Amino acid sequence: MIFAQFFINLHVRFNCFEMIDRLKERIQQLISAYETERQERKRLETELAQSTAQNEAYAKQITELERTIDNLKLADAFKSGNADNTEARKKIDRLIKEIDKCITLMEG
């Protein structure tokens, strides 16, 4: 009976050691998965920052191109005959109003 109890205790201890080993292995797997995800997060944050900067640069470029288009349309309106001068004057009036608004804001 004592001999049987000894083997039972021994078997329980081995099972405990096996459980501890499996637990250690699982913890190492979790740590490895965490590190992988952390690195992926850093990569994605860097990629997001680059994309945001690029998006801002494109937005500025679009604004500049829109201004260029407006200027070219205005120049083209002056080059055309009298019929298009009305459109050019409307654009100039609009620009003057915008400038006046800016001056008012700066004074206020």
Secondary structure as GFF3:
##gff-version 3
##sequence-region A 1 108
A	DSSP	alpha_helix	2	79	.	.	.	ID=ss1
A	DSSP	alpha_helix	82	107	.	.	.	ID=ss2
###
